[in-house]
Amino acid sequence: MKSKKIFVTALLTSGLILSSSGLALADTTPAPKTSTNSAQSQADKDAYQAALAKYKIALTQYRVAMINNDIAYRTAKEQYRLDWNTTEKAYWAAWQSSITTFRAARDAYEAKLAPIQLTYKNALDAAGAAFIAATAGTPTMDALNAAMTAYFTATKAANTAYKSAVVTVGAEPVRPVQPAALVKPVAPVKPVDPTKPVAPVRNK
């Protein structure tokens, strides 16, 4: 009889323990999702998709702007190089033309002056030769004085004739002054890159 009481008591205790465990398990079961949570989740997805669509458009526009900047910069650099080369060529061509014109004028002037210079040289050479001949040997003082007078008179006449002849030729050409050196302009500046768009973050 005593053993039956112990057995019944054990069964009752086991039943209480199982009931407590069942209650504990039931308490940890997550609550089902409500319609409010589902609506909020769908709204988040829609907002993300809209933001993603805007991002893709912005990213395409960003890439297009980058390419346009690159093309514009390369075009500006090439035009800058061409313009500078053209300016340099024009500068040196103008200077070379001035020098060529000067040299032609100088050659023409010297061609006119050459026979006058030759006549002048011949007159001086003749006066010198006459003086040397008159003073050779042991001439008297009178002969020396006469030779010097004749030499001075001849050279003076030659100088006067030479100067008069040079005046008839005209003014000597003046060498042109080279223009101031070119100042290279500032090179084009690379355009500022646009701001790259940031991808939207999806809510977990």
C-alpha positions in Angstrom: 0.0 0.0 0.0 2.8 2.3 0.8 4.5 1.7 -2.6 1.3 2.6 -4.5 1.2 6.0 -2.7 4.8 6.6 -3.7 4.0 5.7 -7.4 1.0 8.1 -7.5 3.0 10.9 -6.0 5.7 10.4 -8.6 3.2 10.5 -11.4 1.7 13.7 -10.1 5.1 15.3 -9.8 6.0 14.3 -13.4 2.8 15.8 -14.6 3.5 19.1 -12.9 7.0 19.2 -14.4 5.8 18.5 -17.9 3.1 21.1 -17.6 5.6 23.7 -16.4 7.9 22.8 -19.3 5.0 23.1 -21.8 4.2 26.5 -20.4 7.8 27.6 -20.7 8.0 26.4 -24.3 4.8 28.2 -25.2 6.1 31.4 -23.7 9.2 31.4 -26.0 7.3 31.0 -29.3 7.6 34.2 -31.4 4.4 36.2 -32.0 3.1 36.0 -35.5 3.8 39.0 -37.8 1.0 41.5 -37.9 -0.3 43.3 -41.0 1.4 46.5 -39.8 4.8 44.9 -39.9 4.3 43.5 -43.4 3.1 46.9 -44.7 6.2 48.6 -43.2 8.5 46.0 -44.7 6.9 46.5 -48.2 7.2 50.3 -47.8 10.9 49.9 -47.0 11.4 47.7 -50.1 9.6 50.2 -52.3 11.6 53.1 -50.9 14.8 51.2 -51.5 13.8 50.3 -55.1 13.0 54.0 -55.7 16.3 55.1 -54.2 18.2 52.5 -56.2 16.5 53.6 -59.4 17.5 57.2 -58.7 21.1 56.1 -57.9 21.4 54.2 -61.2 20.3 57.3 -63.1 22.7 59.5 -61.0 25.5 57.1 -61.6 25.0 57.1 -65.4 24.9 60.9 -65.4 28.1 60.9 -63.3 29.9 58.7 -65.8 28.6 60.7 -68.7 29.9 63.9 -67.0 33.3 62.3 -66.4 33.6 61.4 -70.1 32.5 64.8 -71.2 35.1 66.4 -68.9 37.8 64.2 -70.3 36.9 65.0 -73.9 36.7 68.7 -73.2 40.0 68.7 -71.4 41.8 66.8 -74.1 40.3 69.1 -76.8 41.3 72.2 -74.8 44.9 70.9 -74.4 45.2 70.1 -78.1 43.8 73.5 -79.1 46.2 75.2 -76.7 49.1 73.3 -78.3 48.1 74.2 -81.8 47.5 77.9 -80.9 50.9 78.2 -79.2 52.7 76.5 -82.2 50.9 78.9 -84.6 51.9 81.9 -82.5 55.5 80.8 -82.3 55.7 80.2 -86.0 54.2 83.6 -86.8 56.6 85.3 -84.4 59.7 83.7 -85.9 58.5 84.1 -89.4 57.9 87.8 -88.9 61.4 88.2 -87.3 63.0 86.2 -90.1 61.3 88.3 -92.7 62.6 91.5 -91.0 66.1 90.1 -90.9 65.9 89.0 -94.6 64.7 92.4 -95.6 67.5 94.1 -93.6 70.1 91.8 -95.1 68.8 92.5 -98.7 68.9 96.3 -98.0 72.4 96.1 -96.5 73.7 94.1 -99.5 72.3 96.6 -101.9 73.8 99.5 -99.9 77.2 97.8 -99.7 77.1 97.1 -103.5 76.6 100.8 -104.1 79.3 101.7 -101.6 81.9 99.2 -103.0 83.1 101.3 -106.0 83.3 104.5 -103.8 85.4 102.6 -101.3 87.6 101.3 -104.0 88.1 104.8 -105.4 88.9 106.1 -102.0 91.4 103.3 -101.3 93.1 103.9 -104.6 93.4 107.7 -103.9 95.0 107.0 -100.5 97.3 104.4 -101.9 98.4 106.8 -104.6 99.1 109.6 -102.0 101.0 107.1 -99.9 103.1 105.9 -102.8 103.9 109.4 -103.9 105.0 110.3 -100.3 107.3 107.3 -100.1 108.8 108.1 -103.4 109.4 111.7 -102.6 111.0 110.9 -99.2 113.3 108.1 -100.4 117.0 108.5 -100.2 118.3 111.7 -98.5 115.9 114.4 -99.5 116.3 117.9 -98.3 114.1 119.5 -95.7 112.3 121.4 -98.4 111.6 118.2 -100.3 110.3 116.5 -97.1 108.1 119.5 -96.3 106.8 119.5 -99.9 106.2 115.7 -99.7 104.2 116.1 -96.5 102.2 118.9 -97.9 101.4 117.0 -101.0 100.4 113.9 -99.0 98.1 115.9 -96.7 96.5 117.7 -99.6 95.9 114.4 -101.5 94.4 112.5 -98.5 92.2 115.5 -97.5 90.9 115.6 -101.1 90.3 111.8 -101.0 88.4 112.1 -97.7 86.2 114.9 -98.9 85.4 113.1 -102.2 84.6 109.9 -100.3 82.3 111.5 -97.8 80.4 113.3 -100.6 80.0 110.1 -102.5 78.8 108.2 -99.5 76.1 110.8 -98.9 74.7 110.2 -102.4 74.3 106.5 -101.7 71.9 107.2 -98.9 71.5 106.2 -95.3 72.9 102.9 -94.2 70.1 100.3 -93.4 69.4 99.9 -89.7 69.2 96.4 -88.2 65.7 95.7 -86.9 65.2 95.2 -83.2 63.9 91.8 -82.3 60.4 91.9 -80.8 60.0 91.0 -77.1 60.1 87.3 -76.4 56.7 85.6 -76.4 55.0 84.8 -73.1 53.4 81.4 -73.1 49.8 81.5 -72.0 48.5 79.5 -69.1 47.6 75.9 -70.0 44.0 74.8 -69.7 43.0 73.5 -66.3 41.5 70.1 -66.0 37.7 70.3 -65.1 36.7 69.4 -61.6 35.2 65.9 -61.5 31.6 65.7 -60.4 30.7 64.2 -57.1 30.1 60.4 -57.4 26.7 59.4 -56.1 26.4 57.1 -53.1 24.5 53.8 -53.4 21.5 53.5 -51.1 21.7 51.1 -48.2 19.1 48.4 -48.0 17.4 47.9 -44.6 17.8 44.4 -43.2 
